[in-house]
Amino acid sequence: MSIKEILEELPKLSREERQHLRIWLDSEDFPETDALLAAVEEGFRSMEQGPMRSLEEARQTVKRCATRSK
């Protein structure tokens, strides 16, 4: 199935089906790796010790770690 065909079918999905698809796609983009889990743990530690980062900064950090671990 092509991307074009998939995009044509997306409007036919229910809200719940689209949400499920979003979650699945996001999990495919960022598989749980040792580097990603270490980054998450470091985030929790730093959250307890000092100022927090913005959501966008956190997303960029996770994306960087996930990219490095591939």
N, C-alpha and C positions, 0 to 999 in steps of 0.2 A: 504494500500500500504506500502510495506517495504522500509527501507532506501536504500537497494540495488536497488529496482525497481525505486525509485526516482532518484538515481544517474545515472542510465542507461538512464533515460529520459531527464536529464538536458541538454545534448549536443543538443537536438532537439529544445530547446528554442531559440528564437531570442535574440539578445543583449538587446533589450528593455525589453523583458520578464524577462531575468536574472536580469537586474537592478531593475525592479519592485519587483522581488522576494527578492533580497538583502535588499531593503528598508523595505519590509514587515517583513522579518526575524529579522532585527535589531530592528524594533519597537516592536516586540514580546519579544525580550530579555530585553528591557528597557522600560517598560510601564511608562507613565507619572504618577508619584506619587508626593505627597506633598514634600517628602524628595528630590526627584530628581529635582523638580522645584526650591526648596530652594537652592540646590547646584549650579544650573545654575545661579540663581540670585546672589548668593555670588561670583561666578566666574566673573560675569560682574562688580560687585562692586570692587573686588580686582584688576581687570584689569585696572580700572580707577585710582587706588590708588598706585600701585606699580609694581614691575617686574612681567612679565608673566611667567607662567609655560610652559614647553614644551608640545607638543601635546600628547606625551605618558603619561606624568604626569597627564594631564587633563583626558585622557581616563581612567586611573587607578582610579582617584577620582570619576568619574561618575560611573564606574563599582562598586566601593566600596559602594557608596550611593544607587545604584539600588539594590544591593544584600541585604543591610541592610533593605530596605523598603519592601521586599517581605514577 
